C-alpha cells in the first residue's frame, strides 16, 4: 500500500509547497524549509522498508516526523499560521491506508496533541477567546480519521478475499506466488531446505456424484481442518483448486517432509468427515536439498509426479519423487522407490 501512496504523497508535498509560496507574502516563506526534512524522512523510510523486520514501525516513525514537520512550519508562521493547523489533517488521511486501528488511534492522538500544543504555543490568548481556532482543525482531524476507517476495513477485507479460499479458509494460488518467492530468497541466504507436499482427496468425484456437491464442500472444509491442525505455525497450506492441496514446509528436508505427509495421511484416513464419511488422501512429496536454493517450479514438478505415482499405485499413500530422495528414508520408502503404502500395506480406497 505504501508503494501506491508514495506518488500521491509526493504530489501533496508539491501542493503544500505551492500553498506556502502563495501565502508567503503574509506568513513568510520559512515554512518551505520544513518540507525538505519531511521529504527526506519518507525517502529514508522507503529505502529501509525492504531491509527491516518491522517495516510498519519505520513508516510510522516517518509519518510522525512529517506531522511534526507540518506543525513546525505552522508554528514558524506565527499568528497568521494558526488557520494552517488544518494541514495536520493531511497526514491523517494516509494513516488508515497503511496502519491498523491501533496505529490510527496513535496517529490521531499525536496529531491532536500537536494541534493543541501549536495553537496555544503561538497565541494562547487568541485561542482562549476564539476556541474555534483549535476546535475546527481538531474536528477535521477526527472526521477524516473516522471517515477513512471504513475504507481501511473494506481494503483489508478485499485483500483477505483475494488470498483466502472462501470455502476452506486456506490460502489460495495468489498467496502461494508471494510465499514461494520469499522462500526462494530465504533459502538462497540460509541454505535451509524447503519441503513441499501435494495432497489430493481420493475418489472425490464419487462423493460429489453420489452425495451431492453440498456434502462435497463439507468434506473439503473438514479435510482442510484435519490438515491444518497437524501443521506448525509457519507451515502454510493452500488449496490449489478442486480437491487438491499444497503445503510448504520451510526448513524441512525430504525425510522430515515425508514424516509430516505420513502423519497427514494417517490423520485423514483415521477420521470421519462430513456426513460420517471415511475418506483417504494421496500425497506427493518433494524438497530442495540442504545448501541448494529452493526452486519452486522444480520441487513442485517432483511432488506432482510423486502424487501421480501414489494415485497410480493404489491411492491412500505417500510417494516421493525419485529425484527428491536426497536423504535416507524409512526402510519401507527406500525399498519401494520412495513409496509409503497405507497402514498394513494394503491401499484403502475412499
Secondary structure, DSSP 8 states (H G I E B T S, - for coil): -HHHHHHHHHHHHHHHHHHHHHHHHHH-STTHHHHHHHHHHHHHHHHHGGGSS-HHHHHHHHHHHHHHHHHHHHHHTGGGGGGGGGGHHHHHHHHHHHS-HHHHHHHHHHHHHHHHHHHHHHHHHHHHH-THHHHHHHHHHHHHHHHHHHHHHHHHHHHHHHHB-TTT--B-HHHHHHHHHHHHHHHHHH---EEEEEEEETTHHHHHHHH-HHHHHHHHHHHHHHHHTTS-TT-EEEEEETTEEEEEEET--HHHHHHHHHHHHHHHHTSEEGGGEE--EEEEEEE--TTS---HHHHHHHHHHHHHHHHHTTSSSEEE-GGG--S---HHHHHTTSEE--GGGS----
